[in-house]
Amino acid sequence: MVEHETHSGGPSTRSQLAQLRDERVRETVAYCYERSPYYRRRLDALGVAPSDVRCVDDLERLPILLTKEDERQLQERSRAQLGHPFGEHLCVEPAEVVSVASTSGSTGTPTFYAFTAEDVALTDELWGRALRLAGVGAGDICLQGFGLSMYLAGVPLVRAIERLGATAVPVGAEAGSEKLLKTAALVRASVLCCTPSYATYLVEQAPEQMRALGLRRIICAGEPGAGLPEVRTRIEEATGAVVHDMLGGAHGIMNASDGVHPYDGMIVLADDCSVQQLIDPETGEAVAIPDDGRPVYGERVKTTLRWRAQPQLRGAVGDVYEMRRAPGPDGSLQTRVRVIGRTDDMLIVKGVKLYPAAVRDLVAELAPQTTGEFRIVLAEAPPRVTPPLRLRVERGERSRAEDDEALVRALSERMHARLSVRPSVEVLPPGALPRTTHKSTMIEVASGQGGTDE
């Protein structure tokens, strides 16, 4: 694959970027076809030659070529037949792999993500773009509060902070809240990196300590909670820090918020390194993203443009995004994204499609009447829900039990008007729902919890 000059923020003009992306698309498709038996089989089966894909728009003629399940199966086969765990979409010799990240493996065997030296450098470059957008740089002391083994936000983030010229303090969520807060105070951390759930947990459990740290920035990733105005505002008011949310790192993807109020999604920072497109999750048809600022929704499909180890050619993991394009402050066209949910998180209530993240947004909008914490309680495994949809919601810290009826009415009316679902709502005291230091939970499956239609 032909390498190009590294861009700190991408090409300077829109036409230059378009030309570069088209060139890299051609290189990527040829590289995948030549190096990967898997991609070669898939393209041959479609009757597509590398020369047929000449530009970014041509990618939309291809279906999804790589899913999470594909990667799991490919890696199982390569372990058995090739002696390595990286799958038949590996495009380099295993000896060229210098770093490996993995999923948690909570549903089975972990999926491994391989990095060559070039991929490591690109990951550092993209984290650097996001951190610089957040105002992080030399002189900052960054306390790493993600799980150190966490995919991308663990060791790779620590390394990227070091290469940015800031000071990394890799405590990790595994150390526990007491040690993390003590270390932050001793080293006088100016930046805390952690999931928004963990930041919320720390604010709730140790508000005085969090305020006393004097943090400038809180970098959130791993889940979309920092994109909720109410969650972000709650953390910012409690700490005095500006909250940023970030998504990406591997495969040439990096999206990050700029900290400007009101929150306006994450800016795509790596259009020169990857292509992010949308499809209708039901039909597979391309969803066009207009340039006039109007948001559109669909399943995200990604194609890498500068990745050597395991390129993603029309890869998808089931994420549902909102995407829109509009001029930025300098007049250049910016693409902004929000994570809406996952195709496999989708619930179906009386034929209506519902994403838990959409419920989360509505609950958060009702703050301070709510704490933002909620659970969807299902009688059986999703996606089909026996109506009514059951919600357990915490009332706000300053709300009273006699206000519960008004909260139930407000939430029910909003959900019916905007999501076409009328829920059955149970209001709980603040703090009643379990918190987590990792990703938040939105769904509970409890047998015998069915209901009757309203």
C-alpha positions in Angstrom: 0.0 0.0 0.0 1.4 3.4 -1.0 2.1 5.6 2.0 1.3 9.3 2.1 2.6 12.2 4.1 1.1 12.4 7.5 -1.5 15.1 7.9 -1.9 16.7 11.4 -5.4 17.7 10.5 -6.0 16.4 7.0 -5.6 18.1 3.6 -6.1 21.9 3.6 -8.9 22.1 1.0 -12.1 20.1 0.3 -11.0 19.2 -3.2 -7.6 18.0 -2.0 -9.3 15.8 0.6 -11.7 14.4 -2.0 -8.8 13.6 -4.3 -6.7 12.0 -1.6 -9.7 9.9 -0.3 -10.4 8.6 -3.8 -6.8 7.7 -4.3 -6.6 5.9 -1.0 -9.8 4.0 -1.7 -8.3 2.6 -4.8 -5.1 1.6 -2.9 -7.1 0.0 -0.1 -9.3 -2.1 -2.3 -6.3 -3.3 -4.3 -4.3 -4.0 -1.1 -7.1 -6.0 0.5 -7.6 -8.0 -2.7 -4.0 -8.8 -3.1 -3.2 -9.5 0.5 -6.3 -11.1 2.0 -7.8 -14.5 0.9 -11.0 -13.5 2.6 -11.5 -10.2 0.8 -10.5 -11.7 -2.5 -13.2 -14.4 -2.1 -15.8 -11.9 -1.2 -15.1 -9.5 -4.1 -14.8 -12.4 -6.6 -18.2 -13.7 -5.4 -19.7 -10.3 -6.1 -18.0 -10.1 -9.5 -16.1 -7.0 -8.4 -12.5 -6.4 -9.5 -10.4 -3.9 -7.6 -10.4 -1.6 -10.7 -14.2 -1.3 -10.4 -13.9 0.7 -7.2 -12.4 4.0 -8.2 -13.7 6.5 -5.6 -15.5 6.9 -2.3 -18.9 6.9 -3.9 -18.2 3.5 -5.5 -17.8 1.9 -2.0 -21.6 2.3 -1.6 -22.1 -0.2 -4.4 -20.6 -2.9 -2.1 -22.5 -4.6 0.7 -21.1 -5.0 4.2 -18.1 -7.3 3.7 -16.9 -7.7 7.3 -19.0 -8.0 10.5 -18.2 -8.8 14.1 -19.3 -12.4 13.5 -17.2 -12.6 10.4 -14.2 -11.5 12.4 -14.9 -14.1 15.1 -15.2 -16.9 12.6 -12.2 -15.8 10.6 -10.1 -15.8 13.7 -11.3 -19.2 14.8 -10.2 -20.6 11.4 -6.9 -18.9 11.4 -6.1 -20.2 14.8 -6.8 -23.7 13.7 -5.4 -23.6 10.1 -2.8 -20.8 10.0 -1.4 -20.8 13.6 -2.3 -17.1 14.4 -5.5 -15.5 15.9 -5.9 -12.6 13.5 -8.1 -14.0 10.8 -7.9 -14.3 7.0 -8.4 -10.6 6.7 -4.8 -10.1 8.1 -2.9 -8.5 5.3 0.6 -8.7 6.7 2.9 -11.5 8.0 2.2 -12.2 11.7 5.7 -11.2 12.5 4.8 -7.6 11.4 2.2 -7.4 14.2 3.8 -5.4 17.0 0.8 -4.7 19.2 -2.6 -6.4 19.9 -5.8 -5.1 21.4 -8.9 -7.2 22.1 -12.5 -7.0 23.0 -13.5 -8.0 26.5 -14.6 -11.5 25.3 -17.7 -11.2 27.6 -19.8 -13.2 25.1 -17.1 -15.8 24.3 -13.6 -15.7 22.9 -12.1 -12.2 22.5 -11.7 -10.7 19.1 -8.1 -9.6 18.5 -7.1 -6.4 16.7 -3.6 -6.4 15.2 -1.4 -3.4 14.8 1.7 -3.0 12.7 4.2 -0.3 13.6 2.5 1.9 11.0 -0.9 1.3 12.6 0.5 2.1 16.0 1.8 5.4 14.7 -1.5 6.2 13.0 -3.4 5.5 16.3 -1.1 7.8 18.1 -1.6 10.5 15.5 -5.4 10.3 15.7 -5.5 10.3 19.5 -3.2 13.3 19.2 -5.7 15.1 16.9 -8.5 14.5 19.4 -6.5 15.5 22.4 -5.3 18.6 20.8 -8.9 19.5 19.8 -9.7 19.2 23.6 -6.8 21.5 24.5 -4.5 18.8 25.9 -0.8 19.2 25.3 2.6 19.5 26.9 2.4 20.4 30.6 -0.8 18.5 31.1 -0.8 15.6 33.6 -3.3 13.1 32.3 -4.6 10.5 34.7 -5.7 7.4 32.8 -8.9 6.0 34.5 -10.0 3.6 31.8 -9.3 -0.1 32.3 -5.7 -0.4 31.3 -6.5 -3.5 29.2 -9.4 -1.8 27.6 -9.5 -1.9 23.8 -7.8 1.4 22.6 -8.5 3.5 25.6 -6.0 1.5 27.7 -2.4 1.1 26.9 -2.7 2.7 23.4 -4.1 5.9 25.0 -1.3 6.0 27.5 1.2 5.7 24.7 -0.5 8.4 22.7 -0.5 10.8 25.6 3.2 10.3 26.0 3.9 10.9 22.3 1.7 14.0 22.4 4.2 15.4 25.0 1.8 15.4 27.9 2.4 13.3 31.1 0.6 10.0 31.4 -0.3 8.6 34.8 -1.7 5.1 34.1 -3.6 4.2 37.2 -6.5 2.4 35.4 -10.0 1.7 36.6 -8.8 -1.6 38.0 -7.0 0.3 40.8 -10.3 1.4 42.4 -11.8 4.8 43.0 -9.9 5.5 46.3 -6.5 5.0 44.7 -7.4 6.8 41.6 -8.6 9.9 43.5 -5.6 9.8 45.8 -3.2 9.6 42.9 -4.9 12.4 41.0 -4.5 14.7 44.0 -0.9 13.7 44.6 0.2 14.2 41.0 -2.1 17.3 40.6 -3.7 15.9 37.5 -5.2 18.4 35.0 -6.9 15.8 32.8 -8.9 12.7 33.8 -9.6 10.1 31.1 -12.4 7.6 31.9 -15.9 6.5 30.8 -18.7 8.9 31.5 -20.3 6.3 33.8 -17.1 6.3 35.9 -17.0 10.1 36.0 -20.6 10.2 37.1 -19.9 7.6 39.7 -16.9 9.5 41.1 -19.0 12.7 41.2 -21.7 11.0 43.1 -19.4 9.1 45.5 -16.8 11.8 46.2 -18.1 15.2 45.1 -15.8 17.2 47.4 -12.7 15.3 46.3 -13.6 15.6 42.6 -14.1 19.4 43.0 -10.8 19.8 44.9 -8.8 18.2 42.1 -9.1 21.3 40.0 -9.3 19.3 36.7 -9.3 21.2 33.4 -10.5 18.5 31.1 -12.3 15.1 31.4 -11.8 12.9 28.4 -14.6 10.4 28.0 -14.9 7.4 25.6 -16.1 3.8 25.6 -19.8 4.8 25.6 -21.9 7.7 24.4 -23.0 9.2 27.8 -20.7 12.3 27.5 -22.8 13.3 24.5 -25.8 13.8 26.7 -26.1 17.5 27.7 -27.5 16.6 31.1 -24.8 14.1 31.9 -22.0 16.4 30.7 -23.4 19.4 32.5 -23.7 17.4 35.7 -20.1 16.3 35.6 -18.9 19.8 34.5 -20.8 21.6 37.3 -19.5 19.2 39.9 -15.8 19.3 38.8 -15.3 22.6 37.0 -13.8 20.7 34.1 -14.8 20.7 30.4 -16.0 17.3 29.3 -15.1 15.9 25.9 -16.3 12.7 24.3 -14.2 10.7 21.8 -14.7 7.7 19.7 -12.2 5.7 17.6 -8.5 5.2 17.5 -8.1 2.0 15.5 -8.7 1.6 11.8 -8.2 5.2 11.1 -11.3 6.4 12.9 -11.4 9.3 15.3 -14.4 11.4 16.2 -14.2 13.9 19.1 -16.2 16.8 20.5 -14.8 20.3 20.8 -16.2 21.2 24.2 -18.2 24.1 22.8 -21.7 24.7 24.4 -24.2 23.7 23.4 -23.0 20.3 22.6 -23.2 19.6 18.8 -21.9 16.0 18.4 -18.5 14.7 17.6 -16.4 16.1 14.8 -15.0 13.6 12.3 -11.2 14.2 12.5 -9.9 11.5 10.2 -11.5 11.8 6.8 -8.1 11.4 5.3 -7.6 8.1 7.1 -11.0 6.4 6.8 -14.5 6.6 5.2 -17.6 6.5 7.4 -20.8 5.9 5.5 -24.4 5.0 6.5 -26.8 2.4 5.3 -30.4 1.6 6.1 -30.1 -1.4 8.5 -33.1 -3.1 7.1 -32.6 -2.6 3.3 -28.8 -2.2 3.1 -29.3 0.8 0.8 -26.9 3.7 1.1 -28.1 6.7 3.2 -26.9 10.0 1.6 -25.5 12.6 4.0 -26.4 16.1 2.8 -24.2 19.1 3.1 -26.9 21.4 4.5 -26.7 20.4 8.1 -29.8 18.1 8.1 -29.2 15.0 10.2 -29.6 11.5 8.7 -29.6 8.1 10.5 -28.4 4.6 9.7 -25.9 1.8 10.4 -22.3 3.0 10.2 -20.1 1.2 7.6 -16.4 2.0 7.7 -13.5 1.5 5.2 -9.9 2.1 6.3 -7.6 4.2 4.1 -4.3 3.9 6.0 -4.5 0.6 7.9 -2.0 -2.2 7.2 -2.7 -5.1 9.6 -6.5 -5.8 9.3 -8.0 -3.3 6.9 -11.7 -2.8 7.3 -13.3 -2.9 3.8 -17.0 -2.1 4.2 -16.9 -3.2 7.8 -19.8 -2.8 10.3 -20.4 -3.7 13.9 -24.0 -2.7 14.1 -23.7 0.9 15.4 -26.5 3.3 14.5 -25.3 6.8 13.9 -26.7 10.3 13.3 -24.5 12.1 10.8 -24.7 15.5 9.3 -22.4 17.9 7.4 -22.3 21.7 7.9 -19.8 24.5 7.6 -17.5 24.9 10.7 -16.3 28.1 12.3 -13.6 28.5 9.6 -16.0 27.9 6.8 -14.8 24.4 6.0 -17.3 21.6 5.8 -17.4 19.5 9.0 -19.0 16.1 9.5 -20.5 15.6 12.9 -21.7 12.3 14.4 -23.7 11.1 17.3 -24.0 7.5 18.4 -27.7 6.6 18.6 -27.6 2.9 19.5 -26.9 -0.5 18.0 -28.8 -2.6 15.5 -28.7 -5.6 17.9 -29.9 -3.3 20.8 -33.1 -2.5 18.9 -36.3 -3.3 20.7 -39.7 -3.8 18.9 -42.7 -2.7 20.8 -46.0 -3.3 19.0 -44.1 -3.0 15.7 -42.3 0.2 16.7 -38.5 0.1 16.6 -36.9 1.6 19.7 -33.3 2.1 20.6 -32.4 2.2 24.3 -30.2 5.1 23.7 -33.2 7.1 22.5 -34.9 6.4 25.9 -31.7 7.4 27.7 -31.8 10.8 25.9 -35.3 11.4 27.0 -34.7 10.5 30.6 -31.6 12.7 30.7 -33.6 15.6 29.3 -35.8 15.5 32.3 -33.0 16.3 34.7 -33.0 17.5 37.5 -36.4 15.7 37.8 -34.3 12.5 37.2 -30.7 11.6 38.0 -30.5 10.2 34.4 -30.2 6.6 35.6 -32.8 4.2 34.3 -33.3 0.6 33.3 -35.6 -1.0 30.7 -37.0 -4.2 32.3 -37.8 -7.0 29.9 -39.7 -10.2 30.5 -37.7 -12.0 27.9 -34.6 -11.5 25.7 -34.9 -8.7 23.1 -35.8 -7.6 20.5 -39.6 -8.2 20.9 -41.2 -6.6 23.9 -44.5 -7.6 25.5 -46.2 -4.2 26.0 -46.1 -2.1 27.9 -42.4 -1.2 27.9 -41.4 -1.2 31.6 -39.0 1.5 32.8 -37.4 2.0 36.2 -36.3 5.6 36.6 -34.6 7.4 39.5 -36.1 10.7 40.7 -33.7 13.6 41.0 -31.7 14.3 44.1 -33.9 17.3 45.1 -37.2 15.8 43.9 -39.8 14.5 46.3 -41.9 11.3 46.2 -45.0 13.5 45.7 -43.5 14.7 42.4 -43.3 11.2 41.0 -46.7 11.4 39.3 -45.7 14.4 37.3 -42.4 12.8 36.3 -44.2 9.6 35.1 -46.7 11.8 33.1 -43.9 13.9 31.5 -41.8 10.9 30.6 -44.8 8.9 29.2 -46.0 11.9 27.1 -42.5 12.5 25.7 -41.9 8.9 24.8 -45.3 8.6 23.2 -44.9 11.8 21.2 -41.3 11.3 20.0 -40.8 7.5 20.1 -44.4 6.3 19.6 -44.2 4.1 22.7 -46.2 4.6 25.9 -44.2 3.1 28.8 -45.1 1.8 32.3 -42.8 3.8 34.6 -41.7 2.9 38.1 -39.9 5.8 40.0 -37.1 4.9 42.4 -35.2 7.0 44.9 -31.8 8.5 43.7 -29.0 5.9 44.0 -31.4 2.9 43.9 -30.0 1.6 40.6 -26.5 0.0 40.6 -23.7 2.1 39.2 -20.7 0.8 37.3 -17.2 2.0 36.8 -17.3 0.7 33.2 -20.1 0.9 30.6 -23.6 1.6 31.8 -26.4 -0.9 31.6 -29.7 0.1 30.1 -31.6 -3.2 29.8 -32.4 -5.8 32.5 -34.1 -9.1 31.5 -36.2 -10.5 34.4 -38.5 -13.5 34.0 -42.1 -13.1 34.9 -42.2 -9.4 34.2 -44.7 -9.3 31.4 -47.5 -6.9 31.2 -50.7 -6.1 29.3 -51.2 -3.7 26.5 -52.5 -0.3 27.4 
